[in-house]
Protein backbone atom coordinates (compact mmCIF):
# COMPACT_ATOMS: atom_id res chain seq x y z
CA UNK A 1 0.00 0.00 0.00
CA UNK A 2 1.50 3.33 -1.04
CA UNK A 3 1.51 6.18 1.43
CA UNK A 4 -0.11 9.46 0.42
CA UNK A 5 2.40 12.11 -0.58
CA UNK A 6 1.49 14.26 2.42
CA UNK A 7 2.00 11.36 4.84
CA UNK A 8 4.13 12.46 7.79
CA UNK A 9 6.01 9.30 8.76
CA UNK A 10 7.96 11.14 11.46
CA UNK A 11 4.79 12.23 13.25
CA UNK A 12 3.34 8.74 12.95
CA UNK A 13 6.56 7.18 14.22
CA UNK A 14 6.57 9.51 17.22
CA UNK A 15 2.92 8.76 17.98
CA UNK A 16 3.55 5.02 17.72
CA UNK A 17 6.73 5.23 19.78
CA UNK A 18 8.83 3.81 16.97
CA UNK A 19 12.20 5.36 17.86
CA UNK A 20 14.14 3.29 15.32
CA UNK A 21 12.01 4.56 12.44
CA UNK A 22 12.15 8.11 13.78
CA UNK A 23 15.94 8.09 14.10
CA UNK A 24 16.80 6.14 10.96
CA UNK A 25 18.47 9.19 9.44
CA UNK A 26 20.36 9.89 12.68
CA UNK A 27 21.98 6.57 13.59
CA UNK A 28 24.68 6.58 16.25
CA UNK A 29 28.19 7.06 14.91
CA UNK A 30 29.20 3.56 15.95
CA UNK A 31 26.13 1.74 14.58
CA UNK A 32 27.35 -0.88 12.05
CA UNK A 33 25.19 -0.49 8.96
CA UNK A 34 27.25 -0.56 5.74
CA UNK A 35 28.45 -3.71 4.00
CA UNK A 36 31.97 -3.64 2.59
CA UNK A 37 30.96 -2.78 -0.99
CA UNK A 38 28.95 0.24 0.18
CA UNK A 39 31.67 1.39 2.58
CA UNK A 40 34.32 1.07 -0.15
CA UNK A 41 32.15 3.03 -2.56
CA UNK A 42 31.55 5.76 0.04
CA UNK A 43 35.28 6.40 0.42
CA UNK A 44 36.29 5.68 -3.18
CA UNK A 45 38.42 2.65 -2.39
CA UNK A 46 38.43 -0.94 -3.49
CA UNK A 47 36.89 -3.42 -1.04
CA UNK A 48 40.20 -5.28 -1.00
CA UNK A 49 41.85 -2.18 0.50
CA UNK A 50 39.37 -2.27 3.37
CA UNK A 51 40.16 -5.94 3.96
CA UNK A 52 43.87 -5.14 3.91
CA UNK A 53 43.45 -2.29 6.42
CA UNK A 54 41.58 -4.67 8.69
CA UNK A 55 44.38 -7.26 8.46
CA UNK A 56 46.92 -4.50 9.20
CA UNK A 57 44.94 -3.59 12.33
CA UNK A 58 44.01 -0.09 11.17
CA UNK A 59 40.30 -0.83 11.17
CA UNK A 60 38.04 -3.27 13.00
CA UNK A 61 34.57 -3.46 11.44
CA UNK A 62 31.77 -5.26 13.22
CA UNK A 63 30.58 -8.61 11.98
CA UNK A 64 27.05 -9.85 11.41
CA UNK A 65 25.96 -13.29 12.56
CA UNK A 66 26.88 -14.51 9.10
CA UNK A 67 30.39 -13.01 9.55
CA UNK A 68 29.72 -10.23 7.02
CA UNK A 69 31.75 -7.09 7.68
CA UNK A 70 29.59 -4.14 8.74
CA UNK A 71 31.00 -0.62 8.84
CA UNK A 72 29.72 2.30 10.91
CA UNK A 73 29.88 6.00 10.10
CA UNK A 74 32.78 6.13 12.55
CA UNK A 75 34.57 3.46 10.50
CA UNK A 76 33.90 5.45 7.32
CA UNK A 77 35.43 8.56 8.89
CA UNK A 78 38.42 6.51 9.99
CA UNK A 79 38.84 5.24 6.42
CA UNK A 80 38.70 8.81 5.11
CA UNK A 81 41.35 9.82 7.63
CA UNK A 82 43.57 6.92 6.54
CA UNK A 83 43.01 7.94 2.93
CA UNK A 84 44.02 11.57 3.68
CA UNK A 85 47.17 10.46 5.48
CA UNK A 86 48.20 8.23 2.59
CA UNK A 87 47.11 10.31 -0.41
CA UNK A 88 47.54 13.89 0.81
CA UNK A 89 50.46 13.54 3.20
CA UNK A 90 52.30 10.59 1.67
CA UNK A 91 52.34 8.55 4.88
CA UNK A 92 52.88 4.81 4.45
CA UNK A 93 50.76 2.23 6.29
CA UNK A 94 53.29 1.83 9.11
CA UNK A 95 53.20 5.62 9.55
CA UNK A 96 49.40 5.61 9.48
CA UNK A 97 49.41 3.08 12.31
CA UNK A 98 51.80 5.24 14.36
CA UNK A 99 49.80 8.43 13.72
CA UNK A 100 46.52 6.76 14.65
CA UNK A 101 47.99 5.20 17.80
CA UNK A 102 49.40 8.60 18.84
CA UNK A 103 46.06 10.29 18.15
CA UNK A 104 44.30 7.73 20.35
CA UNK A 105 46.89 8.24 23.09
CA UNK A 106 46.42 12.03 22.94
CA UNK A 107 42.62 11.57 23.09
CA UNK A 108 42.92 9.37 26.19
CA UNK A 109 45.27 11.89 27.82
CA UNK A 110 42.87 14.75 27.06
CA UNK A 111 40.00 12.78 28.61
CA UNK A 112 42.11 12.07 31.67
CA UNK A 113 43.10 15.75 31.97
CA UNK A 114 39.45 16.82 31.73
CA UNK A 115 38.51 14.28 34.42
CA UNK A 116 41.33 15.49 36.68
CA UNK A 117 40.44 19.14 36.14
CA UNK A 118 36.83 18.44 37.08
CA UNK A 119 37.96 16.49 40.16
CA UNK A 120 40.28 19.34 41.17
CA UNK A 121 37.48 21.87 40.71
CA UNK A 122 35.12 19.79 42.87
CA UNK A 123 37.83 19.66 45.55
CA UNK A 124 38.34 23.43 45.35
CA UNK A 125 34.60 24.02 45.53
CA UNK A 126 34.39 21.93 48.71
CA UNK A 127 37.44 23.34 50.47
CA UNK A 128 37.66 26.89 49.15
CA UNK A 129 34.12 28.10 48.39
CA UNK A 130 35.33 31.66 47.73
CA UNK A 131 37.62 30.57 44.86
CA UNK A 132 35.71 30.12 41.59
CA UNK A 133 37.00 28.84 38.28
CA UNK A 134 37.30 31.47 35.58
CA UNK A 135 35.72 30.54 32.27
Backbone as a printed PyTorch tensor [residue, N CA C, xyz], in Angstrom:
tensor([[[  0.8400,  -1.1710,   0.0000],
         [  0.0000,   0.0000,   0.0000],
         [  0.8860,   1.2360,   0.0000]],

        [[  0.7110,   2.1100,  -0.9410],
         [  1.5010,   3.3330,  -1.0430],
         [  0.9770,   4.3730,  -0.0630]],

        [[  1.8990,   5.1130,   0.5170],
         [  1.5150,   6.1780,   1.4320],
         [  1.1700,   7.4250,   0.6450]],

        [[  0.1860,   8.1980,   1.0990],
         [ -0.1080,   9.4560,   0.4160],
         [  1.1010,  10.3700,   0.4730]],

        [[  1.2200,  11.2490,  -0.5020],
         [  2.3960,  12.1120,  -0.5790],
         [  2.5240,  13.0400,   0.6160]],

        [[  1.4210,  13.3570,   1.2710],
         [  1.4880,  14.2590,   2.4190],
         [  1.6160,  13.4910,   3.7350]],

        [[  1.8850,  12.1970,   3.6470],
         [  1.9970,  11.3580,   4.8380],
         [  3.2210,  11.7730,   5.6480]],

        [[  3.0260,  12.0510,   6.9110],
         [  4.1270,  12.4570,   7.7880],
         [  4.5750,  11.2520,   8.6110]],

        [[  5.5500,  10.5070,   8.0920],
         [  6.0120,   9.2960,   8.7630],
         [  6.6890,   9.5960,  10.0870]],

        [[  7.2990,  10.7980,  10.2010],
         [  7.9560,  11.1450,  11.4590],
         [  6.9330,  11.3260,  12.5730]],

        [[  5.8340,  12.0240,  12.2560],
         [  4.7870,  12.2320,  13.2490],
         [  4.1730,  10.8960,  13.6500]],

        [[  3.9230,  10.0490,  12.6660],
         [  3.3410,   8.7400,  12.9470],
         [  4.3020,   7.8920,  13.7820]],

        [[  5.5850,   7.9530,  13.4580],
         [  6.5640,   7.1830,  14.2220],
         [  6.6070,   7.6580,  15.6630]],

        [[  6.5410,   8.9630,  15.8650],
         [  6.5690,   9.5090,  17.2160],
         [  5.3270,   9.0880,  17.9860]],

        [[  4.1690,   9.1540,  17.3320],
         [  2.9220,   8.7570,  17.9840],
         [  2.9300,   7.2800,  18.3390]],

        [[  3.5150,   6.4660,  17.4890],
         [  3.5490,   5.0250,  17.7190],
         [  4.7210,   4.6070,  18.6020]],

        [[  5.5850,   5.5530,  18.9450],
         [  6.7300,   5.2310,  19.7830],
         [  7.8150,   4.4700,  19.0550]],

        [[  7.8440,   4.5340,  17.7520],
         [  8.8340,   3.8080,  16.9710],
         [ 10.0920,   4.6480,  16.8460]],

        [[ 10.9860,   4.5420,  17.8300],
         [ 12.2000,   5.3590,  17.8590],
         [ 13.1540,   4.9890,  16.7310]],

        [[ 13.2150,   3.7180,  16.3680],
         [ 14.1370,   3.2950,  15.3160],
         [ 13.7480,   3.9400,  13.9890]],

        [[ 12.4670,   3.9350,  13.6720],
         [ 12.0060,   4.5630,  12.4360],
         [ 12.2550,   6.0660,  12.4830]],

        [[ 11.9950,   6.6700,  13.6260],
         [ 12.1460,   8.1060,  13.7750],
         [ 13.6000,   8.5380,  13.6290]],

        [[ 14.5410,   7.7210,  14.1140],
         [ 15.9440,   8.0940,  14.0990],
         [ 16.7410,   7.4180,  12.9970]],

        [[ 16.0780,   6.8740,  11.9940],
         [ 16.7990,   6.1380,  10.9590],
         [ 17.7950,   7.0100,  10.2100]],

        [[ 17.5260,   8.3130,  10.1220],
         [ 18.4690,   9.1920,   9.4430],
         [ 19.5050,   9.7580,  10.4120]],

        [[ 19.4100,   9.4100,  11.6800],
         [ 20.3590,   9.8850,  12.6850],
         [ 20.8520,   8.7140,  13.5200]],

        [[ 21.4450,   7.7360,  12.8760],
         [ 21.9830,   6.5740,  13.5850],
         [ 23.1940,   6.9930,  14.4000]],

        [[ 23.4570,   6.2970,  15.4870],
         [ 24.6780,   6.5840,  16.2490],
         [ 25.9120,   6.3840,  15.3680]],

        [[ 26.9490,   7.1310,  15.6870],
         [ 28.1910,   7.0640,  14.9090],
         [ 28.7770,   5.6700,  14.8400]],

        [[ 28.5830,   4.8830,  15.9060],
         [ 29.1990,   3.5630,  15.9520],
         [ 28.2560,   2.4280,  15.5580]],

        [[ 27.0980,   2.7600,  15.0120],
         [ 26.1330,   1.7440,  14.5820],
         [ 26.5940,   1.0860,  13.2810]],

        [[ 26.9070,  -0.2150,  13.2860],
         [ 27.3470,  -0.8790,  12.0540],
         [ 26.1730,  -1.0290,  11.0820]],

        [[ 26.3230,  -0.4570,   9.8820],
         [ 25.1880,  -0.4870,   8.9610],
         [ 25.5710,  -0.6010,   7.4930]],

        [[ 26.8340,  -0.5100,   7.1430],
         [ 27.2480,  -0.5620,   5.7390],
         [ 28.0470,  -1.8330,   5.4570]],

        [[ 27.6570,  -2.5560,   4.4130],
         [ 28.4530,  -3.7130,   3.9980],
         [ 29.7050,  -3.1950,   3.3030]],

        [[ 30.6610,  -4.0580,   3.0890],
         [ 31.9710,  -3.6440,   2.5880],
         [ 31.8940,  -2.9420,   1.2320]],

        [[ 31.0350,  -3.4090,   0.3300],
         [ 30.9560,  -2.7850,  -0.9930],
         [ 30.4420,  -1.3490,  -0.8910]],

        [[ 29.4890,  -1.1080,  -0.0070],
         [ 28.9460,   0.2420,   0.1770],
         [ 29.9930,   1.1290,   0.8420]],

        [[ 30.6420,   0.6100,   1.8760],
         [ 31.6730,   1.3880,   2.5750],
         [ 32.8060,   1.7610,   1.6210]],

        [[ 33.2460,   0.8000,   0.8120],
         [ 34.3230,   1.0680,  -0.1470],
         [ 33.8890,   2.1270,  -1.1500]],

        [[ 32.6690,   2.0480,  -1.6070],
         [ 32.1530,   3.0310,  -2.5550],
         [ 32.0700,   4.4200,  -1.9200]],

        [[ 31.6740,   4.4730,  -0.6500],
         [ 31.5490,   5.7610,   0.0430],
         [ 32.8770,   6.4980,   0.1450]],

        [[ 33.9700,   5.7570,   0.2700],
         [ 35.2820,   6.3960,   0.4200],
         [ 36.1120,   6.3440,  -0.8540]],

        [[ 35.5690,   5.7370,  -1.9100],
         [ 36.2850,   5.6840,  -3.1820],
         [ 37.4700,   4.7500,  -3.1620]],

        [[ 37.3470,   3.6410,  -2.4600],
         [ 38.4190,   2.6470,  -2.3870],
         [ 37.8940,   1.3150,  -2.9110]],

        [[ 38.8060,   0.4190,  -3.1290],
         [ 38.4330,  -0.9390,  -3.4870],
         [ 38.1700,  -1.7120,  -2.1970]],

        [[ 37.2210,  -2.6250,  -2.2310],
         [ 36.8880,  -3.4170,  -1.0450],
         [ 38.1090,  -4.1690,  -0.5160]],

        [[ 39.0020,  -4.5620,  -1.4190],
         [ 40.2040,  -5.2810,  -0.9990],
         [ 41.0860,  -4.4030,  -0.1100]],

        [[ 41.0830,  -3.0990,  -0.3510],
         [ 41.8490,  -2.1800,   0.5030],
         [ 41.3020,  -2.1950,   1.9200]],

        [[ 39.9820,  -2.2260,   2.0530],
         [ 39.3690,  -2.2730,   3.3750],
         [ 39.7380,  -3.5690,   4.0960]],

        [[ 39.7530,  -4.6630,   3.3680],
         [ 40.1570,  -5.9420,   3.9630],
         [ 41.6190,  -5.8810,   4.4200]],

        [[ 42.4540,  -5.2630,   3.5850],
         [ 43.8720,  -5.1440,   3.9150],
         [ 44.0650,  -4.2830,   5.1680]],

        [[ 43.3490,  -3.1650,   5.2530],
         [ 43.4550,  -2.2940,   6.4230],
         [ 43.0130,  -3.0240,   7.6840]],

        [[ 42.0160,  -3.8840,   7.5340],
         [ 41.5790,  -4.6720,   8.6860],
         [ 42.6810,  -5.6440,   9.1080]],

        [[ 43.2920,  -6.3330,   8.1390],
         [ 44.3800,  -7.2610,   8.4640],
         [ 45.5570,  -6.5250,   9.1060]],

        [[ 45.8070,  -5.2920,   8.6560],
         [ 46.9200,  -4.4950,   9.1970],
         [ 46.5890,  -3.9240,  10.5790]],

        [[ 45.3350,  -4.0690,  11.0130],
         [ 44.9440,  -3.5860,  12.3330],
         [ 44.5560,  -2.1260,  12.3750]],

        [[ 44.3800,  -1.4930,  11.2160],
         [ 44.0110,  -0.0850,  11.1680],
         [ 42.5170,   0.1290,  11.3380]],

        [[ 41.7500,  -0.9310,  11.1650],
         [ 40.2990,  -0.8330,  11.1660],
         [ 39.7380,  -2.1380,  11.7050]],

        [[ 38.6660,  -2.0600,  12.4660],
         [ 38.0380,  -3.2690,  12.9960],
         [ 36.5290,  -3.1520,  12.8240]],

        [[ 36.0190,  -3.5320,  11.6420],
         [ 34.5690,  -3.4610,  11.4390],
         [ 33.8530,  -4.5200,  12.2740]],

        [[ 32.5910,  -4.2680,  12.5290],
         [ 31.7670,  -5.2610,  13.2210],
         [ 31.4740,  -6.3960,  12.2620]],

        [[ 30.9620,  -7.4690,  12.8020],
         [ 30.5760,  -8.6110,  11.9780],
         [ 29.1320,  -8.9710,  12.2780]],

        [[ 28.4200,  -9.3700,  11.2270],
         [ 27.0530,  -9.8550,  11.4090],
         [ 27.1190, -11.3010,  11.8840]],

        [[ 25.9740, -11.8780,  12.1590],
         [ 25.9600, -13.2910,  12.5630],
         [ 26.5180, -14.1770,  11.4710]],

        [[ 26.3430, -13.7620,  10.2300],
         [ 26.8770, -14.5130,   9.1020],
         [ 28.3150, -14.1550,   8.7730]],

        [[ 28.9880, -13.4150,   9.6850],
         [ 30.3910, -13.0070,   9.5520],
         [ 30.6200, -11.9770,   8.4420]],

        [[ 29.5840, -11.2780,   8.0240],
         [ 29.7240, -10.2280,   7.0210],
         [ 30.2250,  -8.9650,   7.7110]],

        [[ 31.2170,  -8.3260,   7.1080],
         [ 31.7510,  -7.0860,   7.6830],
         [ 30.6900,  -5.9910,   7.5880]],

        [[ 30.5150,  -5.2660,   8.7060],
         [ 29.5870,  -4.1370,   8.7410],
         [ 30.3330,  -2.9190,   9.2690]],

        [[ 30.2660,  -1.8430,   8.5190],
         [ 31.0030,  -0.6240,   8.8440],
         [ 30.0470,   0.4440,   9.3670]],

        [[ 30.4950,   1.1900,  10.3510],
         [ 29.7160,   2.2970,  10.9130],
         [ 30.1670,   3.6120,  10.2690]],

        [[ 29.4530,   4.6810,  10.5830],
         [ 29.8810,   6.0030,  10.0950],
         [ 31.2400,   6.3600,  10.6940]],

        [[ 31.4830,   5.9120,  11.9090],
         [ 32.7770,   6.1320,  12.5510],
         [ 33.8890,   5.4180,  11.7660]],

        [[ 33.6080,   4.1980,  11.3170],
         [ 34.5720,   3.4550,  10.4980],
         [ 34.8220,   4.1760,   9.1760]],

        [[ 33.7660,   4.7220,   8.5910],
         [ 33.8960,   5.4490,   7.3190],
         [ 34.7860,   6.6780,   7.5130]],

        [[ 34.5780,   7.4020,   8.6050],
         [ 35.4260,   8.5630,   8.8870],
         [ 36.8750,   8.1420,   9.1210]],

        [[ 37.0630,   7.0230,   9.7660],
         [ 38.4210,   6.5070,   9.9930],
         [ 39.0750,   6.1680,   8.6610]],

        [[ 38.3170,   5.5510,   7.7580],
         [ 38.8410,   5.2410,   6.4160],
         [ 39.2180,   6.5130,   5.6670]],

        [[ 38.3880,   7.5240,   5.7830],
         [ 38.6970,   8.8070,   5.1080],
         [ 39.9660,   9.4310,   5.6830]],

        [[ 40.1480,   9.3000,   6.9870],
         [ 41.3450,   9.8220,   7.6280],
         [ 42.5760,   9.0650,   7.1360]],

        [[ 42.4770,   7.7450,   7.0700],
         [ 43.5750,   6.9230,   6.5420],
         [ 43.8900,   7.3450,   5.1160]],

        [[ 42.8540,   7.5410,   4.3360],
         [ 43.0090,   7.9450,   2.9300],
         [ 43.7310,   9.2930,   2.8310]],

        [[ 43.3560,  10.2530,   3.6940],
         [ 44.0200,  11.5720,   3.6850],
         [ 45.4960,  11.4390,   4.0610]],

        [[ 45.7750,  10.6410,   5.0740],
         [ 47.1710,  10.4650,   5.4760],
         [ 48.0050,   9.8880,   4.3440]],

        [[ 47.4570,   8.8960,   3.6580],
         [ 48.2030,   8.2320,   2.5860],
         [ 48.2870,   9.1110,   1.3430]],

        [[ 47.1470,   9.5830,   0.8620],
         [ 47.1100,  10.3070,  -0.4100],
         [ 47.6120,  11.7410,  -0.3170]],

        [[ 47.2040,  12.4650,   0.7250],
         [ 47.5420,  13.8870,   0.8120],
         [ 48.8830,  14.1430,   1.4880]],

        [[ 49.2350,  13.3030,   2.4470],
         [ 50.4640,  13.5370,   3.1970],
         [ 51.5820,  12.5610,   2.8680]],

        [[ 51.2790,  11.5390,   2.0820],
         [ 52.2990,  10.5910,   1.6660],
         [ 52.7880,   9.6580,   2.7590]],

        [[ 51.9560,   9.4290,   3.7630],
         [ 52.3360,   8.5550,   4.8760],
         [ 52.1170,   7.1040,   4.4440]],

        [[ 53.0690,   6.2240,   4.7620],
         [ 52.8790,   4.8090,   4.4480],
         [ 52.0290,   4.1600,   5.5290]],

        [[ 51.6590,   2.8860,   5.3470],
         [ 50.7630,   2.2260,   6.2920],
         [ 51.3570,   2.1060,   7.6930]],

        [[ 52.6550,   1.8840,   7.7860],
         [ 53.2880,   1.8330,   9.1050],
         [ 53.1770,   3.1990,   9.7870]],

        [[ 53.3510,   4.2630,   9.0170],
         [ 53.1990,   5.6180,   9.5510],
         [ 51.7740,   5.9110,   9.9520]],

        [[ 50.8240,   5.4280,   9.1610],
         [ 49.4040,   5.6120,   9.4840],
         [ 49.1070,   4.9700,  10.8330]],

        [[ 49.6320,   3.7720,  11.0440],
         [ 49.4130,   3.0790,  12.3110],
         [ 49.9790,   3.8920,  13.4780]],

        [[ 51.1730,   4.4360,  13.3000],
         [ 51.8040,   5.2420,  14.3600],
         [ 50.9830,   6.4990,  14.6220]],

        [[ 50.5880,   7.1930,  13.5670],
         [ 49.8030,   8.4300,  13.7220],
         [ 48.4920,   8.1450,  14.4370]],

        [[ 47.8160,   7.0760,  14.0410],
         [ 46.5240,   6.7630,  14.6510],
         [ 46.6860,   6.3420,  16.1080]],

        [[ 47.7370,   5.5990,  16.4080],
         [ 47.9940,   5.2040,  17.7970],
         [ 48.3010,   6.4390,  18.6470]],

        [[ 49.0970,   7.3670,  18.1080],
         [ 49.4010,   8.6030,  18.8400],
         [ 48.1530,   9.4530,  19.0380]],

        [[ 47.3190,   9.5380,  18.0210],
         [ 46.0640,  10.2900,  18.1530],
         [ 45.1940,   9.7080,  19.2590]],

        [[ 45.0990,   8.3930,  19.3070],
         [ 44.3030,   7.7340,  20.3460],
         [ 44.9010,   7.9990,  21.7230]],

        [[ 46.2120,   7.9640,  21.8210],
         [ 46.8910,   8.2400,  23.0880],
         [ 46.6130,   9.6740,  23.5410]],

        [[ 46.7010,  10.6230,  22.6190],
         [ 46.4160,  12.0260,  22.9380],
         [ 44.9650,  12.1780,  23.3960]],

        [[ 44.0340,  11.5080,  22.7090],
         [ 42.6190,  11.5690,  23.0920],
         [ 42.4060,  11.0470,  24.5120]],

        [[ 43.0480,   9.9240,  24.8380],
         [ 42.9210,   9.3660,  26.1930],
         [ 43.5040,  10.3200,  27.2260]],

        [[ 44.6430,  10.9400,  26.8950],
         [ 45.2670,  11.8910,  27.8200],
         [ 44.3890,  13.1240,  28.0220]],

        [[ 43.7690,  13.6080,  26.9440],
         [ 42.8720,  14.7550,  27.0620],
         [ 41.6700,  14.4160,  27.9360]],

        [[ 41.1230,  13.2140,  27.7640],
         [ 40.0040,  12.7760,  28.6060],
         [ 40.4220,  12.7110,  30.0660]],

        [[ 41.6030,  12.1700,  30.3080],
         [ 42.1140,  12.0650,  31.6730],
         [ 42.3380,  13.4590,  32.2710]],

        [[ 42.8840,  14.3850,  31.4770],
         [ 43.0980,  15.7530,  31.9680],
         [ 41.7700,  16.4130,  32.3040]],

        [[ 40.7610,  16.2290,  31.4670],
         [ 39.4450,  16.8170,  31.7250],
         [ 38.8560,  16.2390,  33.0070]],

        [[ 39.0110,  14.9220,  33.2050],
         [ 38.5110,  14.2820,  34.4170],
         [ 39.2340,  14.8300,  35.6470]],

        [[ 40.5600,  14.9720,  35.5530],
         [ 41.3350,  15.4850,  36.6840],
         [ 41.0150,  16.9530,  36.9710]],

        [[ 40.8200,  17.7350,  35.9320],
         [ 40.4390,  19.1420,  36.1390],
         [ 39.1010,  19.2430,  36.8580]],

        [[ 38.1380,  18.4220,  36.4430],
         [ 36.8260,  18.4360,  37.0850],
         [ 36.9370,  17.9910,  38.5390]],

        [[ 37.7470,  16.9700,  38.7860],
         [ 37.9560,  16.4950,  40.1590],
         [ 38.6130,  17.5800,  41.0040]],

        [[ 39.6150,  18.2540,  40.4570],
         [ 40.2820,  19.3450,  41.1720],
         [ 39.2980,  20.4760,  41.4710]],

        [[ 38.4490,  20.8010,  40.4980],
         [ 37.4850,  21.8700,  40.7100],
         [ 36.4750,  21.4970,  41.7940]],

        [[ 36.0420,  20.2420,  41.8110],
         [ 35.1230,  19.7940,  42.8730],
         [ 35.7990,  19.9170,  44.2350]],

        [[ 37.0720,  19.5400,  44.2920],
         [ 37.8270,  19.6630,  45.5460],
         [ 37.9320,  21.1280,  45.9750]],

        [[ 38.2460,  22.0000,  45.0320],
         [ 38.3440,  23.4270,  45.3500],
         [ 37.0010,  23.9760,  45.8200]],

        [[ 35.9270,  23.5400,  45.1500],
         [ 34.6010,  24.0230,  45.5350],
         [ 34.2410,  23.5930,  46.9600]],

        [[ 34.6830,  22.4100,  47.3570],
         [ 34.3940,  21.9310,  48.7120],
         [ 35.2490,  22.6400,  49.7560]],

        [[ 36.5240,  22.8220,  49.4600],
         [ 37.4430,  23.3410,  50.4730],
         [ 37.6090,  24.8560,  50.4420]],

        [[ 37.4760,  25.4400,  49.2780],
         [ 37.6590,  26.8940,  49.1460],
         [ 36.4620,  27.4850,  48.4140]],

        [[ 35.3260,  27.6240,  49.0770],
         [ 34.1230,  28.0980,  48.3930],
         [ 34.2630,  29.4840,  47.7650]],

        [[ 35.1790,  30.3090,  48.2810],
         [ 35.3330,  31.6570,  47.7290],
         [ 36.0670,  31.6490,  46.3800]],

        [[ 36.8540,  30.6350,  46.1090],
         [ 37.6240,  30.5680,  44.8560],
         [ 36.7400,  29.9400,  43.7890]],

        [[ 36.5350,  30.6260,  42.6940],
         [ 35.7100,  30.1180,  41.5910],
         [ 36.5500,  30.0460,  40.3240]],

        [[ 36.2810,  29.0390,  39.5500],
         [ 36.9950,  28.8360,  38.2850],
         [ 36.5810,  29.8980,  37.2910]],

        [[ 37.5740,  30.4920,  36.6230],
         [ 37.3000,  31.4660,  35.5790],
         [ 37.0330,  30.7420,  34.2770]],

        [[ 36.0260,  31.1870,  33.5560],
         [ 35.7160,  30.5370,  32.2700],
         [ 35.7270,  31.5270,  31.1660]]])
